[in-house]
Structures are given as structure tokens and as C-alpha cells.
Amino acid sequence: MINTREVILDALMEILEKGQYSHLVMQGVLTKYGYLEKQERSFIKRVCEGTIEQKIRLDYVIDQFSKTKVKKMKPLIRTLMRMAVYQILFMDAVPDSAVCNESVKLATKRGFGPLKGFVNGVLRTISREKEQIKYPEREKDAVSYLSVRYSMPEEIIHLWQEQYGEVQTEQMLEALLKKRPLTIRISEALSEEEKETLITQMREEGMDVTPTELTYMYAIFGMDRVSTIPGYEQGQIFVQDLGSAMVVETAGIREGDTVIDVCAAPGGKATHAAVKTGPAGHVIARDLTEYKVSLIEENIERLGLSNIEAQVFDATCPDQEMEGKADVVIADLPCSGLGVIGRKGDIKYRVTTQSLAEVARLQREILSVVQAYVKPGGILVYSTCTVNRGENEENKEWFLSNYPFEEEKERLMLPGKDGSDGFYMVRMRRK
């Protein structure tokens, strides 16, 4: 019999102690244990993602009640305490006594029997006194308050307050902790009747389906697995964020266009572009590794598209054969990912001032190469899934001052304001 808490412990050790990416670890875990009941898989997902998301707040609470501070604990005990305190503070349906008992059993099973008294004592004290926990006072230290309240590193809070002001910063912090829907793109090739039939089937299976500002994009709650969504296996839907779809809309792709997506995996924008450009057009979807390109190819095959090809290609390397060939270049470039923290909670713990500067430099390097692929009069769309001016507006200004393009359309989508994750996009036309 599978111990779901042990599965959670092992997954969190990979993410929080070994630095593995949360979305990849979770994808592997949920696939491996796909045979478990929906309730058990939901529990694994909720505790893993919640513990990562609330790590700063959890550590703050544990440090109040433990003589041994979180940073000094052995990695397995530290992880065990975090996941247990998350359940105590945020999951009313799980009895605190069960959390304490199961944590003690796990500590013993994993070779930390001598510490079971410590684990039990700290957890039971937190359980007993959780309504009296003292958090930082906003009036005395607003940044510390926001950091613990929303479990966000102070460095990011300072950055956002400087760029967006205090009110907008807190709105983003709040939005990033809210439960997020899955967003899907329904094939634009379907008739209105076929689309409505698909939506009806989803609702009959217990999904909450809500339209967005784009007629073919829908937000879904109550979905178990992506593969079970009506129309998925048939290539009628693609999982894609609203902001990602808006990037393709911003590009203004026309039938017959040649489109190059220079950082395309897993293929959301590229396959969307292939629909827009139609059978007479052509899309080249590139990415850096064989693995990433295999993801694009899987989606091309599932969607049944014949006007798109996937290629392994380093976007920082010039391709003379493609110079002046593209009507549209989509440059959705590697970024800090601050706009998608709500879906990938570990991102916020990786960001540093140095990493922000490095990724901004990489973006400029790629832009300086791929701009050459755009025909005279053609379009370059630069986009990111971050909310950091250094990677967005400042890079746009740098680009326009160095290359013969003019800005036509710009949009910044902020968490909590635009019904999507954070996205930035700008359409620029070659003069």
C-alpha cells in the first residue's frame, strides 16, 4: 500500500533540497502514481504545491516554536516539518492529530527515530497554538509583513514596489496565491456547434468551464487529468495560458504567412500560429534540445497539423539561410518567470538580482540574432512570462534604439488584474 505522505516527502526533498524543478517533479510523480484514486492524487498535489508556495511562512512559524531553527535542521526533518505545518495551518479537512502521528511514523521509518519526540512536540505545540501565532506587524515593517503573509522573498517585493507601487504589488502577491484554473485553447477549426458540444461534455463530467476575453480560450476548474478532458486526445484542445494565446493574437498572423517561433517548446504558440497561417502558410518551431523539440513534435502530431516543422536550433546562433524569410518571428524568450509563480512556486526562491541581469542579457543576445529573420515590413513579437521591467519594457527600448523596427502594440498582463498569469508582449514592425 502506498503511503501518500512518503510520496510527498520524497517529492519535496527533490524540489526543496536538491533544486529540481517543481513542475517536472510533480509531473513525474502524478504519472507514476496515476493509478491512485483521484482523492489521493489531489492530496499529493495539494500538499506538495502548497508547501512550496508557503515555504517562507511555514519556516517563520516553525522558527517561533522550535529551538532548532529551520536552517539548522537535517534536510529530511526540515522537509517533514514544512509539509506537516502546511497541513496544520491550511488543510482543515486533515485532523491535526493525524498529521502529528503520521509525521512521527515517517521520521522513525526514515531513520530519525531519536528525533520523533522533537517532531511530535513542535507539531503539537503549533497545532495547539496556531490561532495565537504572531506575524510581523505591517506598521513596523511592511516588507517583512508582506514577505511572510504572501510567502514571497523580500527581494522580489522590493523590485515590484519600485516598479509597480505598493498597491499593485500587493494585488499581485494576493493573486499569485489564489487557486488557478487550467486554461485551454479550443481548435478554431471547429464549428460553433462542435465547440458547444465539447463544452457541454466537459460540464457533464463535472468541470466548471468559463469563457475568457478570447472566444476560443476557456478557464477550467474541476479537471482531474488533462488527458481525460473531452477533445484532448482528438487534438481539439490545447492546454495554454490566456497570456500565451494573446501573444499569437498580438502577432497579427495572416493566412499564408511564414512564421518562425525561436523558443517554441512545448509548442503552444507555434501550433496556434499554424492554425492562424493555414495550409498555405508555414511555421518553423525551434528549441534548444532534442527533448524540448520532442514535446513540440508530440503536440504537432496530436493536433494533426501538417504546415509546421520542429527543429533543434540554438536561438543565440545566427541562421543565414533564414535571414529576411519570415513574415512573423515569435520571440517568447527565456525569462525569470515571475509572472507564472502561481503555477511554479519554486521560481520565486531561485530569483536573484544577478539572475535577473543575466537573463535580460540573454534576451538581448537572442533578439539581436533573430531580428535578422524578419522581412522588410514583417513583424517581430517579443514576449515573456515575467513582470519585471528589466526584461520587458527596458529590453524593448534597447531593441528599438538599436534595430530598424517601430513599436505597434504593447501589452502587460498582471496577475490579479487581467485574468491570467503575468505576461508581457510587444509587436514591432521592421521599417
Long-range contacts (C-beta under 8 A, 24 or more apart in sequence): 2-33, 2-36, 2-40, 3-106, 4-36, 4-40, 4-43, 4-44, 5-47, 5-83, 5-102, 5-103, 5-106, 6-106, 6-109, 7-33, 7-44, 8-44, 8-47, 8-48, 8-51, 8-83, 9-76, 9-79, 9-80, 9-83, 9-106, 9-110, 11-44, 11-48, 12-48, 12-51, 12-52, 12-79, 12-82, 12-83, 13-75, 13-76, 13-79, 15-48, 15-52, 15-346, 16-51, 16-52, 16-55, 16-79, 16-82, 16-346, 17-75, 17-78, 17-79, 21-344, 21-346, 22-48, 22-49, 22-52, 22-344, 22-345, 22-346, 23-343, 23-344, 34-225, 38-224, 41-224, 46-91, 47-83, 47-86, 47-87, 47-91, 48-83, 49-345, 50-86, 50-90, 50-91, 51-82, 51-83, 51-86, 52-345, 52-346, 53-151, 53-177, 53-345, 54-86, 54-89, 54-90, 54-151, 55-82, 55-151, 55-345, 55-349, 56-147, 56-148, 56-151, 56-152, 56-153, 57-89, 57-148, 57-149, 57-151, 58-82, 58-85, 58-86, 58-89, 58-151, 60-135, 60-148, 61-85, 61-89, 61-126, 61-133, 62-122, 62-126, 64-133, 64-134, 65-122, 65-125, 65-126, 65-129, 66-118, 66-122, 68-118, 74-112, 74-115, 76-107, 76-110, 76-112, 77-107, 77-112, 77-115, 77-118, 77-119, 80-106, 80-107, 80-119, 81-119, 81-122, 81-123, 84-119, 84-123, 85-123, 85-126, 88-123, 88-126, 88-127, 88-130, 89-126, 89-130, 96-123, 96-124, 96-127, 97-127, 99-123, 99-127, 100-124, 100-127, 142-166, 146-170, 146-173, 149-173, 150-174, 150-176, 150-177, 151-177, 152-176, 152-348, 153-348, 153-349, 153-351, 155-351, 155-352, 155-353, 156-338, 156-348, 156-351, 159-356, 159-388, 160-387, 163-388, 163-389, 164-387, 164-414, 168-414, 168-417, 171-414, 171-415, 171-416, 171-417, 172-387, 172-414, 172-415, 172-416, 172-417, 172-422, 174-416, 175-342, 175-415, 175-416, 175-417, 176-341, 176-342, 176-415, 176-416, 177-342, 178-342, 179-221, 180-342, 180-343, 180-421, 181-208, 181-210, 181-219, 181-220, 181-221, 182-219, 182-220, 182-221, 182-223, 182-226, 182-239, 183-212, 183-217, 183-218, 183-219, 183-220, 183-239, 183-240, 183-241, 183-242, 183-420, 184-217, 184-218, 184-220, 184-229, 184-237, 184-238, 184-239, 184-240, 185-216, 185-217, 185-237, 185-238, 185-239, 185-240, 185-245, 185-268, 185-272, 186-216, 186-217, 186-218, 186-231, 186-236, 186-237, 187-216, 187-231, 187-235, 187-236, 187-237, 187-238, 187-275, 187-303, 188-216, 188-275, 189-275, 190-236, 194-236, 198-230, 198-231, 198-236, 198-237, 201-230, 201-231, 202-229, 202-230, 205-230, 212-242, 212-419, 212-420, 213-242, 213-419, 214-242, 214-245, 214-246, 214-249, 216-245, 217-242, 217-245, 219-419, 233-302, 235-302, 235-303, 235-304, 238-268, 238-271, 238-272, 238-299, 238-303, 239-268, 240-268, 240-272, 241-268, 241-340, 241-385, 241-420, 241-421, 241-423, 242-413, 242-418, 242-419, 242-420, 242-421, 243-339, 243-385, 243-413, 243-418, 243-420, 243-421, 243-422, 243-423, 243-425, 244-268, 244-269, 244-272, 244-332, 244-385, 244-423, 245-272, 246-411, 246-413, 246-420, 246-423, 246-425, 247-330, 247-332, 247-381, 247-383, 247-423, 247-425, 248-272, 248-273, 248-276, 248-330, 250-381, 250-383, 250-409, 250-411, 250-425, 250-426, 250-427, 251-276, 251-328, 251-330, 251-379, 251-381, 251-427, 252-328, 252-379, 252-427, 253-277, 253-281, 253-327, 253-328, 254-327, 255-280, 255-281, 256-280, 256-281, 257-281, 257-327, 257-328, 258-282, 258-283, 258-284, 258-325, 258-326, 258-327, 258-328, 259-283, 259-284, 259-326, 259-327, 259-328, 259-329, 259-330, 260-284, 260-286, 260-322, 260-325, 260-326, 260-328, 260-329, 260-330, 260-370, 260-373, 261-285, 261-286, 261-329, 261-330, 261-332, 262-286, 262-313, 262-315, 262-329, 262-330, 262-331, 262-333, 262-366, 262-370, 263-287, 263-288, 263-315, 263-331, 263-332, 263-333, 263-334, 263-366, 264-296, 264-310, 264-330, 264-332, 265-292, 265-293, 265-295, 265-296, 266-292, 266-295, 266-296, 266-298, 266-299, 267-295, 267-296, 267-299, 267-300, 267-310, 268-299, 269-330, 269-332, 270-296, 270-308, 270-310, 270-330, 271-299, 271-300, 271-303, 271-305, 271-308, 273-308, 273-328, 273-330, 274-300, 274-305, 274-307, 274-308, 275-305, 277-307, 278-307, 279-306, 279-307, 280-307, 281-307, 282-307, 282-308, 282-309, 283-307, 283-308, 283-309, 284-308, 284-309, 284-311, 284-322, 285-309, 285-310, 285-311, 286-310, 286-311, 286-312, 286-313, 286-315, 287-312, 287-313, 288-312, 288-313, 288-314, 288-315, 315-366, 315-369, 315-370, 316-362, 316-365, 316-366, 316-369, 317-369, 318-369, 318-372, 319-373, 322-372, 322-373, 323-372, 323-373, 324-372, 324-373, 324-374, 324-375, 324-376, 325-373, 325-375, 326-373, 326-374, 326-375, 326-378, 327-375, 327-378, 327-379, 328-374, 328-378, 328-379, 328-380, 328-381, 329-370, 329-371, 329-373, 329-374, 329-378, 329-379, 329-380, 329-381, 330-381, 330-383, 331-366, 331-367, 331-370, 331-380, 331-381, 331-382, 331-383, 332-381, 332-383, 332-384, 332-385, 333-362, 333-363, 333-366, 333-367, 333-382, 333-383, 333-384, 334-359, 334-362, 334-363, 335-359, 335-363, 335-384, 335-385, 335-386, 335-388, 335-391, 336-386, 336-388, 336-391, 337-385, 337-386, 338-386, 338-387, 338-388, 338-422, 339-384, 339-385, 339-386, 339-387, 339-413, 339-415, 339-421, 339-422, 339-423, 339-424, 340-385, 340-421, 340-422, 341-415, 342-415, 342-421, 343-421, 356-388, 356-390, 356-391, 357-390, 359-391, 360-390, 360-391, 360-394, 360-395, 363-391, 363-395, 364-395, 364-398, 364-399, 367-395, 367-399, 367-403, 368-402, 368-403, 371-399, 371-403, 371-405, 371-430, 374-405, 374-430, 375-430, 376-430, 376-431, 377-429, 377-430, 378-429, 378-430, 379-408, 379-427, 379-428, 379-429, 379-430, 380-405, 380-427, 380-428, 380-429, 380-430, 381-425, 381-426, 381-427, 381-428, 382-425, 382-426, 382-428, 383-423, 383-424, 383-425, 383-426, 384-423, 384-424, 385-421, 385-422, 385-423, 386-422, 386-424, 387-412, 387-414, 387-415, 387-422, 387-424, 391-424, 392-424, 393-424, 396-426, 396-428, 399-428, 400-428, 404-430, 404-431, 405-429, 405-430, 405-431, 406-431
